[in-house]
Amino acid sequence: MFMKKSMSYKLISLMVIAITIVQFACKHEIPIPPCDGNFSVTATQTPATLNQNNGTITATATGGSGFKYSLNGGTYQDSGYFTGLEPFRNYNLVGKNSSGCTDTVVVQIGSYDPCQGVVINVTLTKTDASPNQTNGSVTATATGGTGFTYSINSGPFQTSGIFSNLAPGDYTVAAKSATGCIGTAVITVGTNNPCAGITVVVSTTVVQPTSGQSNGSITASATGGTGFTYSLNNGAFQTSGTFGGLAAGNYTITAKNSTGCTGVTTVALSNNNPCAGITVTVTTSVVQPTTNQSNGSITATATGGTGFTYSINNGAFQASGTFTGLAAGNYTITAKNSNGCTGVTTVALGNSNPCAGISVVVTATTVNPTIGQSNGSITASATGGSGFTYSLNNGAFQASGTFTGLAAGTYTVTAKNSLGCLGSKQVTLIEVNQCAGITVVVTTTTVNPTQGQSNGSITASATGGSGFTYSLNNGAFQSSGTFTGLAAGTYTVTAKNSLGCLGSTQVTLTATNPCNTVNIVITAVIVHTTPCVTPTNNGSITVTATGSTGFTYNINGGAYQASNVFANLNAGTYLIGVKDLNGCTKTQSVVVAVVPKGPLFTNVRNLITTRCSGSGCHMNGANAAGYNFDTDCNVVVKWDQINKTCVLYTNGWVKMPKSPQPLLTAAEKLIITNWVNAGHKYTD
């Protein structure tokens, strides 16, 4: 329910005020319109649901524009729609238009019960649980509404009517419609027996264990269901029915199907002897060891089974019957077949001398070392056998007879054949001077560095040998004779040939100034600033430079940049800098000025200045009705107000100039009109 109060508004009467002498003022005097009886507010309400704050009010207004609405003295808003309102309460709704006229309506929010006369029927079905399990379920459906959600035993509501993982027991299911109406039903989940009428039968096959070992096995299968798993002696169930690694004894096998039904059987395993009636015979062949060496061997074979492995002196069994690295002595060889049956034999190894009657003779060729260096070599060969290896000064034997990196001195070379027979020879190396009679001459070409930089270079070449390498200031030798990245200074270049013979020369680099011959010329193109536009810093300087290459540019000593354009400048004097790729610089002062006034604007400026010169006007520091025309940009910004009040005499605007000054003549109006038509800018 709602009722309308009397509309409150102000009637603003227009009063004619005697105007004293008013100087020329180009200003828009906006009148305030009065409120009249046409503004009113109407409202409709939506009642709230029982015990909820969800009522609404929708307000509309007529008579004017720019409507806003306030509820119970709250902040005005553009929308007339208010929500979340309490039932059984009066609300004061105030509407207001852009003129400030108001109207008030009192609205009362009602209430209703959406479930009155509604009956929710709940239908339940169930699946009973297995014994000692929580796998029962209840499925609920409901009628008497829409958008149902469901709850079991006062739990949270859910969109699905299915409740699973239930233990046996009583359950209360509630169904709630989209409007909040509720119905309930009760059901009992019972217990079922999945194994009723099912008999699980277990059958087995066995492999008897060997006597004294745990290598027997039982393999079980079952009928009376599917998805069987198996347990041995009440142990953990497994998917395989095979149990291995079993000794003799009694075992209980349990099979369980996918529903948990079980069957049991007992299995007895007994011992057997796989070696009964089997004789393992071992035969051997030998290689006698050399005197005082461990290079003998025994190779064994066996009969009386398959899959033999072999052991020597009760050591670990191996797949091969060959045992090497043996000294003279007695050895026990044991063979074992795949069933573990064994046979044994004893073997005696004696000594032999493979070098009897053999004489190893060593010969050598030499390369003598250079004085003070270790670049000599000895190359040895031998007779009196084959497969020779060589040792120098009792060092390790090697396949090659060549020994390098040797200084002057006496060396003993030993040769050993494949039988271990030895021969030796003494060899003397003497120093030689490879540079006798050789003169290394170094010549250079240079590139002097730029002043203050390290960009000089020296390129060296040499005569007096071959395979030259080069060093700068006693640094590491390199294959190239070119040294770069050098500053001014004195350098020593050394050349070394392939024999190590040296020659050197001194080189002096002097700094040069690359800017001495550079004449940079700067040319600037200036865009002067234009007043009364945005942005105000609209000047720019575009710089070009000649006389070199690779130019970068700066302004007022700032960082150099690749761009030659400096924009967003105010009027003023700027120092432009240019730098080429060698760092040579040049600066030049550039002035950004203000563009002159346009002739049409100048005429308007002069007209306003001439016709507005008294007190109370818009000039000489005066501010009449919010306007002041002392600055040119204020005239540009207020062009529309000047045109409406001084030329067009637009309805609602005060004609200017005011009495006792006469209004503008046609010629004076034309001055303003020409400027407005041209674009009413500072530059027109």
GINOR-V32655 format. One record per helix or strand. SS is the DSSP state (~ for helix, > for strand). FROM is the first residue (numbers start at 1). TO is the last residue. If there is no record, write none. Layout:
ss->SS from->FROM to->TO
ss->SS from->FROM to->TO
//
This chain:
ss->> from->2 to->4
ss->> from->22 to->22
ss->> from->40 to->46
ss->> from->48 to->49
ss->> from->55 to->62
ss->> from->68 to->71
ss->> from->77 to->77
ss->> from->81 to->85
ss->> from->89 to->96
ss->> from->102 to->109
ss->> from->111 to->112
ss->> from->121 to->127
ss->> from->129 to->130
ss->> from->136 to->143
ss->> from->149 to->152
ss->> from->158 to->158
ss->> from->162 to->166
ss->> from->169 to->176
ss->> from->182 to->189
ss->> from->191 to->192
ss->> from->201 to->207
ss->> from->210 to->210
ss->> from->216 to->223
ss->> from->229 to->232
ss->> from->238 to->238
ss->> from->242 to->246
ss->> from->249 to->256
ss->> from->262 to->269
ss->> from->272 to->272
ss->> from->281 to->287
ss->> from->289 to->290
ss->> from->296 to->303
ss->> from->309 to->312
ss->> from->318 to->318
ss->> from->322 to->326
ss->> from->329 to->336
ss->> from->342 to->349
ss->> from->351 to->352
ss->> from->361 to->367
ss->> from->370 to->370
ss->> from->376 to->383
ss->> from->389 to->392
ss->> from->398 to->398
ss->> from->402 to->406
ss->> from->409 to->416
ss->> from->422 to->429
ss->> from->432 to->432
ss->> from->441 to->447
ss->> from->450 to->450
ss->> from->456 to->463
ss->> from->469 to->472
ss->> from->478 to->478
ss->> from->482 to->486
ss->> from->489 to->496
ss->> from->502 to->509
ss->> from->512 to->512
ss->> from->521 to->527
ss->> from->529 to->529
ss->> from->539 to->546
ss->> from->552 to->555
ss->> from->561 to->561
ss->> from->565 to->569
ss->> from->572 to->579
ss->> from->585 to->592
ss->> from->594 to->594
ss->~ from->599 to->611
ss->> from->624 to->624
ss->> from->627 to->627
ss->~ from->632 to->637
ss->~ from->639 to->648
ss->> from->660 to->660
ss->~ from->666 to->677
//
